[in-house]
Amino acid sequence: MVLPCTLDPRQTETPLDDLVRSVTSTTVDPHHPERIWAVAAIHDPLLAWPSSLTWSLYRSLDGGATWAQFAPGLAEVLYAPSDPRWLYLARESGLWRSTDAGETFLPVSPLRLGTDFATLEVDAQDPLVLMMGGSDGVRRSRDGGATWSLVNAGLWRYDRVNVSRLVPHPQIANLYYAYPTLGGTFEAAFP
Protein backbone atom coordinates (compact mmCIF):
# COMPACT_ATOMS: atom_id res chain seq x y z
CA MET A 1 0.00 0.00 0.00
CA VAL A 2 1.39 3.40 -0.97
CA LEU A 3 0.36 6.59 0.78
CA PRO A 4 0.55 9.16 -2.03
CA CYS A 5 1.15 12.83 -1.59
CA THR A 6 -2.25 14.49 -1.42
CA LEU A 7 -1.04 17.89 -2.51
CA ASP A 8 -3.21 19.54 -5.11
CA PRO A 9 -1.88 22.93 -6.26
CA ARG A 10 -5.46 24.11 -6.83
CA GLN A 11 -6.40 23.34 -3.20
CA THR A 12 -3.71 25.18 -1.25
CA GLU A 13 -4.46 27.33 1.73
CA THR A 14 -2.60 29.21 4.43
CA PRO A 15 -3.49 27.39 7.67
CA LEU A 16 -0.77 28.98 9.78
CA ASP A 17 -2.30 32.45 9.88
CA ASP A 18 -5.77 31.34 10.90
CA LEU A 19 -6.64 31.87 14.58
CA VAL A 20 -8.69 28.66 14.59
CA ARG A 21 -5.57 26.54 13.93
CA SER A 22 -2.61 26.10 16.24
CA VAL A 23 0.66 24.64 15.06
CA THR A 24 2.24 22.15 17.47
CA SER A 25 5.34 21.21 15.49
CA THR A 26 7.21 22.00 12.29
CA THR A 27 9.92 20.17 10.37
CA VAL A 28 12.02 21.78 7.65
CA ASP A 29 13.70 19.66 4.97
CA PRO A 30 17.42 20.12 5.76
CA HIS A 31 18.37 19.92 2.07
CA HIS A 32 15.44 21.86 0.59
CA PRO A 33 14.33 24.52 3.12
CA GLU A 34 11.33 25.46 0.98
CA ARG A 35 9.75 22.10 2.00
CA ILE A 36 8.13 22.48 5.41
CA TRP A 37 5.89 20.09 7.33
CA ALA A 38 3.56 21.30 10.10
CA VAL A 39 1.21 19.56 12.49
CA ALA A 40 -1.76 21.76 13.31
CA ALA A 41 -4.81 21.39 15.50
CA ILE A 42 -8.02 22.86 14.17
CA HIS A 43 -10.35 24.00 16.93
CA ASP A 44 -14.10 23.83 16.44
CA PRO A 45 -15.53 26.53 18.77
CA LEU A 46 -18.90 24.76 18.84
CA LEU A 47 -17.46 21.65 20.54
CA ALA A 48 -16.10 21.17 24.06
CA TRP A 49 -12.35 21.00 24.67
CA PRO A 50 -10.42 18.68 23.89
CA SER A 51 -12.86 16.86 21.59
CA SER A 52 -13.03 20.11 19.63
CA LEU A 53 -9.53 19.50 18.22
CA THR A 54 -8.92 17.87 14.85
CA TRP A 55 -5.26 17.19 14.01
CA SER A 56 -3.74 17.24 10.52
CA LEU A 57 -0.32 17.16 8.90
CA TYR A 58 0.27 19.93 6.35
CA ARG A 59 3.07 20.39 3.81
CA SER A 60 4.37 23.47 2.05
CA LEU A 61 6.58 23.29 -1.03
CA ASP A 62 7.16 27.05 -1.28
CA GLY A 63 8.66 28.05 2.06
CA GLY A 64 5.32 28.41 3.82
CA ALA A 65 3.55 30.71 1.37
CA THR A 66 0.90 28.05 0.71
CA TRP A 67 -0.01 24.85 2.51
CA ALA A 68 -2.00 21.72 1.76
CA GLN A 69 -3.24 19.01 4.06
CA PHE A 70 -1.05 15.95 3.62
CA ALA A 71 -2.63 13.50 6.06
CA PRO A 72 -5.22 13.64 8.85
CA GLY A 73 -4.25 12.98 12.46
CA LEU A 74 -1.21 13.49 14.65
CA ALA A 75 2.12 12.91 12.96
CA GLU A 76 5.84 13.42 13.27
CA VAL A 77 8.14 13.80 10.25
CA LEU A 78 11.82 12.86 10.53
CA TYR A 79 14.50 13.26 7.89
CA ALA A 80 17.50 10.96 7.66
CA PRO A 81 20.53 13.25 8.06
CA SER A 82 22.67 11.09 5.76
CA ASP A 83 20.26 10.95 2.80
CA PRO A 84 17.72 13.69 1.96
CA ARG A 85 15.50 11.25 0.05
CA TRP A 86 14.77 9.21 3.19
CA LEU A 87 12.17 10.37 5.68
CA TYR A 88 9.90 8.74 8.19
CA LEU A 89 6.33 9.59 9.03
CA ALA A 90 5.17 8.47 12.47
CA ARG A 91 1.37 8.57 12.54
CA GLU A 92 -1.39 7.28 14.76
CA SER A 93 -1.76 4.42 12.26
CA GLY A 94 1.90 3.40 12.40
CA LEU A 95 5.34 4.12 11.03
CA TRP A 96 5.73 4.95 7.31
CA ARG A 97 8.91 5.42 5.25
CA SER A 98 9.69 7.37 2.09
CA THR A 99 12.80 6.97 -0.05
CA ASP A 100 11.73 9.58 -2.64
CA ALA A 101 11.76 12.77 -0.53
CA GLY A 102 8.16 12.39 0.63
CA GLU A 103 6.36 11.81 -2.67
CA THR A 104 5.18 8.36 -1.55
CA PHE A 105 5.26 6.52 1.78
CA LEU A 106 5.15 2.78 2.44
CA PRO A 107 3.95 1.32 5.75
CA VAL A 108 6.77 -0.13 7.84
CA SER A 109 5.35 -0.95 11.26
CA PRO A 110 2.02 -0.75 13.10
CA LEU A 111 3.55 1.24 16.01
CA ARG A 112 1.23 3.95 17.26
CA LEU A 113 2.52 7.46 18.00
CA GLY A 114 1.65 8.43 21.57
CA THR A 115 0.60 4.89 22.51
CA ASP A 116 3.50 2.57 21.66
CA PHE A 117 6.15 5.24 21.43
CA ALA A 118 6.67 8.89 22.27
CA THR A 119 9.84 9.85 20.40
CA LEU A 120 11.77 8.68 17.38
CA GLU A 121 15.24 9.54 16.01
CA VAL A 122 17.00 8.57 12.76
CA ASP A 123 20.70 7.70 12.95
CA ALA A 124 23.03 10.35 11.52
CA GLN A 125 25.02 7.87 9.38
CA ASP A 126 22.54 5.12 8.46
CA PRO A 127 18.92 5.88 7.44
CA LEU A 128 17.87 2.32 8.36
CA VAL A 129 18.86 2.72 12.03
CA LEU A 130 16.14 4.20 14.23
CA MET A 131 15.99 4.84 17.98
CA MET A 132 12.63 4.95 19.74
CA GLY A 133 11.72 6.04 23.26
CA GLY A 134 8.50 4.88 24.86
CA SER A 135 6.81 3.36 27.88
CA ASP A 136 9.33 0.51 28.17
CA GLY A 137 12.48 2.59 27.67
CA VAL A 138 14.58 2.67 24.49
CA ARG A 139 14.32 0.42 21.43
CA ARG A 140 16.47 0.27 18.29
CA SER A 141 15.73 -0.86 14.76
CA ARG A 142 18.48 -1.66 12.26
CA ASP A 143 16.06 -2.37 9.39
CA GLY A 144 14.16 0.89 9.00
CA GLY A 145 11.55 0.16 11.65
CA ALA A 146 10.42 -3.33 10.59
CA THR A 147 11.78 -4.98 13.76
CA TRP A 148 12.79 -3.53 17.13
CA SER A 149 14.96 -4.67 20.05
CA LEU A 150 15.05 -3.30 23.59
CA VAL A 151 18.38 -1.54 24.28
CA ASN A 152 17.94 -0.06 27.74
CA ALA A 153 21.68 0.22 28.41
CA GLY A 154 22.14 2.28 31.55
CA LEU A 155 18.40 2.49 32.16
CA TRP A 156 17.92 -1.08 33.44
CA ARG A 157 18.18 -0.01 37.11
CA TYR A 158 14.99 1.99 36.86
CA ASP A 159 11.63 0.28 36.78
CA ARG A 160 9.18 1.44 34.16
CA VAL A 161 11.32 4.07 32.49
CA ASN A 162 9.00 5.99 30.19
CA VAL A 163 11.27 7.84 27.75
CA SER A 164 9.45 10.84 26.30
CA ARG A 165 12.39 12.32 24.35
CA LEU A 166 15.66 11.11 22.82
CA VAL A 167 18.34 13.51 21.62
CA PRO A 168 21.43 12.31 19.73
CA HIS A 169 24.80 13.76 20.68
CA PRO A 170 25.84 16.16 17.91
CA GLN A 171 29.39 14.78 17.55
CA ILE A 172 29.52 11.30 19.10
CA ALA A 173 27.89 8.45 17.16
CA ASN A 174 25.50 6.16 19.07
CA LEU A 175 25.39 8.45 22.12
CA TYR A 176 21.95 9.68 23.12
CA TYR A 177 20.39 11.65 25.93
CA ALA A 178 17.17 10.07 27.18
CA TYR A 179 14.56 12.14 29.00
CA PRO A 180 12.09 10.10 31.07
CA THR A 181 8.60 11.48 31.55
CA LEU A 182 9.03 11.59 35.33
CA GLY A 183 12.14 13.77 35.08
CA GLY A 184 15.89 13.43 34.94
CA THR A 185 18.34 12.96 32.10
CA PHE A 186 20.27 9.83 31.15
CA GLU A 187 23.26 9.60 28.86
CA ALA A 188 23.52 6.22 27.15
CA ALA A 189 25.69 4.77 24.39
CA PHE A 190 24.05 2.25 22.06
CA PRO A 191 26.78 0.39 20.12
N, C-alpha and C positions, 0 to 999 in steps of 0.2 A: 504494500500500500504506500503510495506516495502522497505526501501532503504538499500540494502545489502552492506557490505564492498566489495570494488572492488579490494582489494589487491590480487595480483597474485605473488607469490614468484619468478616466472620465469620472471617477468616483472618489476623488481625493477631498480631503477636508483638513481643517487646522484644529485638531482636538486640544492642543496644548494651551490655547488662549481662551478656552471656554470655562467659565466659572463653575459649570456643572461637573467638569472632569478634574480629577486630581492625579497627577503623575506620581507613581511610587518608585519607579526606577527607570534608568536609561542606560543604553549600551551603545557606544560608538564603535564602528568598524575601525580597528587600528590601522588598516591599510587604505581604506577609502572613507575618510571622515564625513563625507556627504551622506553615508548610510547610517541611519540612527534608528534604534529600536526603543520603544517606550511602552511601559506597562501603565495603563491608566484605569482608574475606577470612575465609572459614570454613576452619579448619584441621582436617583429619582426622588424629587422632593415630596412626592405623594405617598411614598412608602416609609415605613419605620426603619431606623438605623439598626443593625447593619444589613438587613435584607434589602435595603434600598440600593446597595452597591452592585454594579455589574462590571466585571473585570474584562479587559481586552488587551491584546498585544497589538501595537501599531508599528508601522515601519515608514520611514521617510527615505527617499532616494535623492533628495535635493537639499540636504543640510537642514532640514526642519521647516522648509517653506510650506510644504504640503505633506499630509499624512494619509495613510489608508490603513484600515483595520486588517491585520494579518491573520489573527486567530483569536477566538473568544477564550476567556478564562485567564487565570493567573499564569505567568510564564517567566522564565529567566533565560536570557540569551548569553551564551559564552563562546568567545572566539578562541581558537587554538593559536597561541602566540607564534608557533613555528610555521604555520601554513594558513594564509588568509582565506583559503577556500573552505576550510573546515570550521564548522560551528555547531554547537549543540543547543537544543531547545528543550528545556525542562518545563513540562506542562503538567497540569493536573491529571492528564491522561497518560503520562509517562515521559520517557526520555526519547528524543528524536535527534537525528544527526544529518547534517548536510555536508557534502563534499564539493558543492558547486556554489559557494558563497551565499547560500540561503535561497536559491531559486527553488529547490525541492528538498524535502526532508523525508527520511525513512525512519520508521519506528525502530528503536533499539531495545528498549526495556520497559516493562510496565510500572516502573517506580513512580510514585506519586509525590509531586512537589508539596511540601508542607505536611505530608503524612508519613511517607517512608524516609524522606530526607529533607534537610533544611538548607544545605549549602552544597555547591558543586564547584570544582576547580579543574581546569585542563592543564596538564603538564606543559611546561615551557618548551621542552625539546621534542616530545612525542605526542601527536594529537590523539593517539589511541589510549593514552594513560589518563585516567580520571581519578580524582579524589573526592569523596563524598562524606559529609558530616551529617549525622542524624541522631535518632534516639538511642542507638546502640554504640555510638562512638564514631570511629572513622573507618571507612571502607575504601578499597582501591580496585579499579578495573584496569586491566592491561589490554583489553580488546574493545575499546570504545564504548563500554557500558553494557555489553552483552552479559558478562558475568562479573561478580563482585566477591572480594574476600575481605574479611575483617582484619584490620591492621592497627589495632589499638596499642601500638608501642608507646610505652610511657604513660598510658591512660588506664592500664589494667588494674591499678590499685584503687581506682574509684568506681564504685558501683553506679550503674545507670548514668553514665556520662552522656548527656545529650548535647552534642556539638552543634551549635547554631551557626557557626561561621568558621571557615578555614581560609587562611591567608598564606600564600607561598612566600618564602624568603626571596627577596629580589635578586640575590646573587648566589645563593647556595642551593644547588639542585636537591630535590627530595626533602627539603626542610620546610616544615609548615608550622604555623601558629594556629592552635585550635582554641576556640572560644566556646566553653560550655554555656548553656542557657543560664545555669545557676550562678555564673560568675567565675572569674579567674581566667588565666591564660596559661596554655601549655605549649611548650616548644617540643616538637617531635620530628625525628628523621625517619623517613620511610624508604629504605633501600630497595 
